[in-house]
Amino acid sequence: MVTGAAPVGRVPFREKVAYGFGDAGGTIITGLIANFLTFYYTDVFGIAPGVVGILFLSLRIFDAVSDPLIGIMADRTKTRWGQFRPYLLWTAIPVGLSCFLTFQSPDLGADGKVAYAAITYFLLALSYSLNNVPYCALVTRMTDSAEEGVACQSVRFAMVAIASFTVSVGLPIMVRGLGGGDVARGYRDGVAILALAAVAMFLICFLFVRERVAFAGAEQPPLRTAIANTLKNDQLRITFAMTLLLIAIFNTKGGAALYFITYVLKGGTTYQAFFFGIATIGGFIGSIVVTAFTRRYDVRTIYIWVNLILVAGHFAAFFVPGDYPTVWLGLVGLCCIVLGCTLPLHFTLIQLADQYGEWKLGMRSSGMSFAFNQFFVKLAWAVAGALISGVLVLVSYKAGAGNQTALSLTGIRALSTIVPGLMHLLLALTISRLILNRATIARMNAERAA
């Protein structure tokens, strides 16, 4: 993209919706991983919590190499369908199939189950990266107008909320309805339906989105230069740490939720649906109302205060008894309204950090930037899985309501309250290191435009 060039035309609304379908499909995959996979591994498939944590962490070593390579490959791709768009076609079926296989429960013995989980989760993580890294960069080829870019992201997040609601509310209902008492079969059939829906969404995005901004592959620097310049961007490096913390918060809360609902709140399938539904609706409301604050206040400052509010809220929630499930539904709704403010603020700061790199270093490789960010997203998956597994091991957790002790219930409660609260505190401190305030942004935009 050439700095100062006239923006490429408007993106039709139907195309913005099609673009949103791409991340809606991705949200089905990440929703299954964040909210259900850890519980599925320990309580359905029968893998020990400690082994699950090691599994999640060990696969991140591969991601450290694969994700930057995917970004490099995407930055240099040139086809008749465009630069980033064809990856949605190429990866649609692999993502759906690997997701389906991940939630299978073959009777292979203890070691065989661990090997099966490792292989299928590895395939899911790889195919998801091949899909999502180019998808995230796709908007830079749809338009180079800042206003149109924001509009595309707004529609995207609205559709992400709908997809998240469908997964979090729909899967527990499908597990009960399709399983007929067999939880493993319920997960298998429910995930199969959701995986097919994700494949369809990826294909819709591919078919109806267009890349208008001229391909810049010939201008890409050598591999070593591209990686070095990306890592030289100190503001982008800070956003990577922010991504690690924020996604770890979401995945820790999501991964611990079923344990919390089942054993602390003693809720059944219907309560699970209400719990996840209210959480999703709260997040959707938060993503909308936060725009009213960004018109008046600095994005960085708002993001810091949102996290400090969540620190206080999570610490206070630890002391609320589990004997009041209705009260907890209200608390979850309020918490998720505030939590829903984080994603728009977070992605806005990532975009600004990417622009900051172009301003300071004279180079902008969106594929590479999103690839590094994607690595930290998946590292956050592992950190969250390891946190959950580690706490469960420390409190001697055993599956089943009759096996819960005062210590195990305290550990489960902490995973939904104290642990996320501490991470929100770390996130607020990390955000405070950014210099992307209004004065810096105004200067950057003025000099880039000139």
C-alpha positions in Angstrom: 0.0 0.0 0.0 1.4 3.4 -0.9 1.2 6.0 1.9 -1.0 8.9 1.0 -2.7 7.2 -1.9 -6.4 7.9 -2.5 -8.5 5.3 -0.7 -9.8 2.5 -2.9 -13.7 2.7 -3.2 -16.4 1.7 -0.7 -17.0 -1.9 0.2 -20.7 -2.9 -0.3 -22.6 -4.0 2.8 -23.2 -7.5 1.5 -19.5 -7.9 1.1 -18.9 -6.7 4.7 -21.3 -9.4 5.8 -19.4 -12.0 3.7 -16.2 -10.8 5.3 -17.8 -11.3 8.7 -18.7 -14.9 7.8 -15.0 -15.6 7.6 -14.4 -14.8 11.3 -17.7 -16.3 12.3 -16.5 -19.6 11.0 -13.2 -19.1 12.9 -15.1 -18.2 16.0 -16.9 -21.6 15.9 -13.5 -23.3 16.0 -12.0 -21.1 18.7 -15.2 -21.2 20.7 -15.1 -25.0 20.8 -11.4 -24.9 21.8 -11.8 -22.2 24.5 -15.1 -23.3 26.1 -15.2 -27.0 25.7 -12.0 -28.8 24.7 -10.2 -28.9 28.1 -13.4 -30.2 29.8 -13.9 -32.7 26.9 -10.4 -34.0 27.2 -10.6 -34.5 31.0 -14.2 -35.4 31.7 -15.3 -37.1 28.4 -12.2 -38.5 26.7 -10.5 -39.4 30.0 -7.1 -37.7 29.8 -5.4 -36.6 33.0 -5.4 -32.7 33.6 -1.6 -32.6 33.8 -1.2 -34.3 30.5 -3.7 -31.9 28.9 -1.6 -29.0 30.0 1.6 -30.5 28.7 -0.1 -31.3 25.4 -1.2 -27.7 24.9 2.2 -26.2 25.8 4.3 -28.6 23.8 2.5 -27.9 20.5 3.4 -24.2 20.8 7.0 -25.0 19.9 5.9 -25.8 16.4 3.7 -22.7 16.2 6.8 -20.5 17.0 8.1 -21.6 13.6 5.0 -22.3 11.5 3.0 -19.1 12.2 5.7 -16.6 10.9 6.3 -18.9 7.9 2.5 -18.7 7.2 2.7 -14.9 7.3 5.7 -14.8 5.0 3.9 -17.2 2.6 0.7 -15.1 2.7 2.6 -11.9 2.0 4.1 -13.5 -1.1 1.0 -15.3 -2.5 -0.3 -14.2 -5.8 -3.2 -16.0 -7.5 -6.1 -15.2 -9.9 -8.3 -15.0 -6.8 -6.1 -12.5 -5.0 -3.4 -12.6 -2.2 -5.1 -13.6 1.0 -8.6 -14.6 -0.1 -7.7 -18.1 -1.7 -6.6 -19.4 1.7 -10.2 -19.4 2.8 -11.0 -21.8 -0.1 -7.9 -24.0 0.4 -8.3 -24.5 4.2 -12.1 -24.6 4.6 -12.4 -28.4 4.5 -9.1 -29.2 6.4 -10.2 -26.9 9.3 -13.7 -28.5 9.5 -12.4 -32.0 9.3 -9.6 -31.6 11.8 -12.1 -29.9 14.2 -14.5 -32.9 13.9 -11.6 -35.4 14.5 -10.4 -33.5 17.6 -13.8 -34.2 19.3 -13.8 -37.9 18.6 -13.3 -40.3 21.4 -11.9 -43.6 20.1 -11.1 -46.4 22.6 -7.3 -46.5 22.3 -6.1 -46.9 25.8 -4.3 -44.2 27.9 -1.3 -43.7 25.7 -3.3 -44.1 22.5 -5.7 -41.4 23.6 -2.9 -38.9 24.3 -1.3 -39.6 20.9 -4.6 -39.2 19.2 -5.3 -35.9 21.0 -1.9 -34.6 20.1 -2.1 -35.4 16.4 -5.7 -34.1 15.9 -5.1 -30.9 18.0 -1.9 -30.3 16.0 -3.7 -30.6 12.7 -6.5 -28.3 14.0 -4.0 -25.6 15.1 -2.1 -25.8 11.9 -5.1 -25.6 9.6 -6.6 -22.8 11.7 -3.5 -20.7 11.3 -3.4 -21.3 7.6 -6.9 -20.0 7.5 -6.9 -17.2 10.0 -3.6 -15.4 9.4 -4.5 -14.6 5.8 -8.1 -13.8 6.8 -7.0 -11.2 9.3 -4.8 -9.5 6.7 -7.6 -9.7 4.0 -9.2 -6.5 5.0 -6.0 -4.6 4.0 -6.7 -5.8 0.4 -10.4 -5.1 0.5 -9.9 -1.3 1.1 -7.3 1.1 2.2 -9.9 3.6 3.6 -9.7 3.8 7.3 -13.5 4.5 7.6 -14.4 1.5 5.4 -11.9 -0.7 7.4 -13.7 0.2 10.7 -17.0 -0.5 9.1 -15.8 -4.0 8.0 -14.5 -4.7 11.5 -17.8 -3.6 13.1 -19.9 -6.0 11.0 -17.3 -8.7 11.6 -17.5 -8.4 15.4 -21.3 -8.4 15.2 -21.2 -11.7 13.3 -18.6 -13.1 15.7 -20.9 -12.5 18.6 -23.7 -14.4 16.8 -21.3 -17.3 16.1 -20.1 -17.3 19.7 -23.6 -17.4 21.0 -24.5 -20.3 18.6 -21.5 -22.4 19.9 -21.7 -21.6 23.6 -25.5 -22.1 23.8 -26.1 -24.5 21.0 -23.4 -27.2 21.8 -24.7 -28.1 25.3 -28.2 -28.4 23.9 -27.0 -30.6 21.0 -24.9 -32.7 23.4 -28.0 -33.5 25.4 -30.4 -33.8 22.5 -28.2 -35.8 20.0 -26.3 -37.9 22.6 -29.4 -39.5 24.2 -27.4 -39.9 27.4 -24.1 -40.7 25.6 -22.1 -37.5 26.2 -19.3 -38.6 23.8 -21.7 -39.2 21.0 -23.4 -35.9 21.7 -20.1 -34.0 21.4 -19.3 -36.0 18.2 -22.6 -35.1 16.4 -22.8 -31.6 17.8 -19.3 -30.7 16.7 -19.9 -32.3 13.3 -22.8 -29.9 12.7 -20.8 -26.9 13.9 -17.8 -27.9 11.8 -19.9 -28.1 8.7 -21.3 -24.6 9.4 -17.8 -23.3 9.8 -16.8 -24.7 6.4 -19.8 -23.1 4.7 -18.9 -19.7 6.3 -15.3 -19.9 5.0 -16.6 -20.6 1.5 -19.1 -17.8 1.6 -16.3 -15.4 2.6 -14.2 -16.6 -0.3 -17.0 -16.4 -2.8 -18.3 -12.9 -2.1 -15.3 -10.9 -0.9 -13.1 -9.1 -3.4 -9.5 -7.8 -3.1 -9.4 -4.2 -4.6 -6.1 -2.9 -3.3 -3.2 -3.5 -5.6 -1.0 -6.6 -4.8 2.2 -5.6 -3.1 4.0 -8.9 -3.2 6.9 -7.7 -5.4 7.7 -5.0 -2.9 8.2 -7.4 0.0 11.7 -7.3 1.6 13.8 -10.4 2.1 12.7 -12.8 4.8 15.3 -11.8 7.4 14.5 -8.1 6.9 10.7 -8.7 7.2 11.1 -10.5 10.5 13.7 -8.0 11.8 11.6 -5.0 11.0 8.5 -6.5 12.5 10.3 -7.2 15.7 11.9 -3.7 15.7 8.4 -2.2 16.1 8.3 -1.8 19.9 4.6 -0.8 19.9 3.8 -4.0 18.0 5.8 -6.1 20.4 3.8 -4.7 23.3 0.5 -5.6 21.5 1.8 -9.2 21.2 2.1 -9.3 25.0 -1.3 -7.8 25.3 -2.7 -10.4 22.9 -1.2 -13.2 25.0 -2.8 -11.9 28.2 -6.2 -11.0 26.7 -6.7 -14.3 24.9 -5.4 -16.2 27.9 -8.1 -14.4 30.0 -10.9 -15.4 27.6 -9.7 -19.0 27.3 -9.1 -19.4 31.0 -12.6 -18.1 31.8 -14.1 -20.1 29.0 -12.2 -23.3 29.7 -13.0 -23.2 33.4 -16.7 -22.2 32.9 -18.0 -25.8 32.6 -16.2 -26.9 35.7 -17.5 -23.8 37.6 -21.1 -24.3 36.3 -21.1 -28.0 36.9 -19.5 -28.3 40.3 -19.7 -24.8 42.0 -23.1 -23.6 40.7 -24.5 -27.2 40.2 -26.1 -26.2 37.0 -27.4 -28.6 34.3 -27.5 -28.3 30.5 -30.3 -25.6 30.5 -28.3 -23.5 33.0 -25.2 -23.9 30.9 -27.1 -22.5 27.9 -28.3 -19.5 29.9 -24.9 -18.9 31.4 -23.1 -18.9 28.0 -26.0 -17.1 26.3 -25.9 -14.2 28.8 -22.1 -14.0 28.6 -22.3 -13.7 24.8 -25.0 -11.1 24.9 -23.1 -9.1 27.4 -20.0 -9.2 25.3 -22.0 -8.1 22.3 -23.4 -5.1 24.2 -20.0 -4.1 25.4 -18.5 -4.1 21.9 -21.2 -1.7 20.9 -21.3 0.7 23.9 -17.5 1.1 23.9 -17.7 3.3 20.8 -19.5 6.0 22.8 -16.5 6.3 25.1 -13.9 6.2 22.3 -15.4 9.4 20.8 -14.5 11.3 23.9 -11.6 9.5 25.5 -8.2 8.1 24.4 -8.4 4.4 23.4 -5.3 3.5 25.4 -6.7 5.1 28.6 -10.1 3.5 28.2 -8.5 0.1 27.8 -6.5 0.5 31.0 -9.5 1.5 33.0 -11.7 -1.3 31.6 -9.1 -3.8 32.8 -8.8 -2.2 36.3 -12.6 -2.4 36.7 -12.4 -6.1 35.7 -9.6 -6.6 38.3 -11.9 -5.3 41.1 -14.9 -7.2 39.8 -13.2 -10.6 39.5 -11.6 -10.3 43.0 -14.9 -9.4 44.5 -16.7 -12.3 42.7 -14.5 -14.8 44.4 -16.4 -14.2 47.7 -19.9 -14.6 46.2 -21.3 -18.0 47.3 -22.2 -20.5 44.6 -25.6 -21.1 46.2 -27.1 -18.2 44.2 -27.0 -19.3 40.6 -29.5 -16.6 39.5 -27.3 -13.9 41.1 -24.3 -15.4 39.2 -26.2 -15.0 35.9 -26.5 -11.3 36.6 -22.9 -11.0 37.6 -21.8 -12.8 34.5 -23.9 -10.4 32.3 -22.3 -7.3 33.9 -18.8 -8.7 33.8 -19.1 -9.6 30.1 -20.5 -6.2 29.2 -17.3 -4.7 30.5 -15.2 -7.6 29.1 -16.9 -7.1 25.7 -15.3 -3.6 25.5 -11.8 -5.1 25.3 -11.8 -6.6 21.8 -12.6 -3.5 19.8 -10.1 -1.5 21.9 -7.5 -4.2 21.5 -7.8 -4.6 17.7 -7.8 -0.8 17.3 -4.4 -0.6 19.1 -3.0 -3.5 17.0 -3.9 -1.6 13.8 -2.4 1.6 15.2 0.8 -0.3 16.1 1.0 -1.7 12.6 0.7 1.8 11.2 3.3 3.0 13.7 5.7 0.5 12.2 5.1 1.9 8.7 5.6 5.4 10.1 8.9 4.6 11.9 10.4 1.9 9.8 9.0 2.6 6.3 7.7 -0.9 5.9 4.4 -2.6 6.5 4.0 -6.4 6.2 0.5 -7.1 7.4 0.7 -10.8 6.9 3.9 -11.0 9.0 2.4 -8.8 11.7 -0.8 -10.9 12.0 1.2 -14.1 11.9 3.2 -13.1 14.9 0.0 -12.0 16.6 -1.6 -15.4 15.7 1.3 -17.2 17.4 0.6 -15.3 20.6 -3.1 -16.1 20.2 -2.3 -19.8 20.1 0.3 -19.5 22.9 -2.5 -18.0 24.9 -4.5 -21.1 24.2 -1.7 -23.2 25.7 -1.1 -20.9 28.7 -4.8 -21.0 29.5 -4.9 -24.8 29.1 -1.8 -25.1 31.3 -3.2 -22.8 34.0 -6.5 -24.8 34.2 -4.7 -28.1 34.2 -2.1 -26.9 36.7 -4.7 -25.7 39.1 -6.7 -28.8 38.8 -3.6 -30.9 39.5 -2.7 -28.8 42.5 -6.2 -29.2 44.1 -6.3 -33.0 43.3 -9.3 -32.6 41.0 -11.1 -35.8 40.0 -14.0 -35.8 37.5 -17.5 -36.3 38.9 -19.7 -34.3 41.4 -19.2 -36.9 44.1 -15.4 -36.5 44.0 -15.2 -32.8 44.7 -13.6 -31.5 47.9 -13.5 -28.1 49.5 -10.0 -27.7 48.0 -11.0 -28.7 44.5 -14.0 -26.4 44.6 -11.9 -23.5 45.8 -9.5 -24.1 42.9 -12.3 -24.2 40.4 -13.7 -20.9 41.8 -10.3 -19.3 41.6 -10.0 -20.2 37.9 -13.1 -18.2 37.2 -12.3 -15.2 39.4 -8.8 -14.6 41.0 -6.7 -16.0 38.1 -8.4 -13.8 35.4 -8.3 -10.9 37.8 -4.6 -11.1 38.1 -4.2 -11.4 34.3 -6.3 -8.3 33.9 -4.0 -6.4 36.3 -1.0 -7.5 34.2 -2.8 -6.5 31.0 -3.5 -3.0 32.4 0.2 -2.6 33.3 1.3 -3.8 29.8 -1.1 -1.4 28.0 0.3 1.5 30.1 3.6 1.0 28.3 2.1 2.0 24.9 2.8 5.5 23.6 -0.1 5.4 21.2 -2.1 8.2 22.8 -4.0 10.8 20.8 -1.1 13.2 20.4 1.2 10.4 19.0 -1.6 9.2 16.7 -2.3 12.7 15.4 1.3 13.3 14.6 1.7 9.9 13.0 -1.3 10.4 10.8 -0.3 13.9 9.8 3.2 12.8 8.8 2.0 9.6 7.0 -0.5 11.7 5.0 2.2 14.2 4.0 
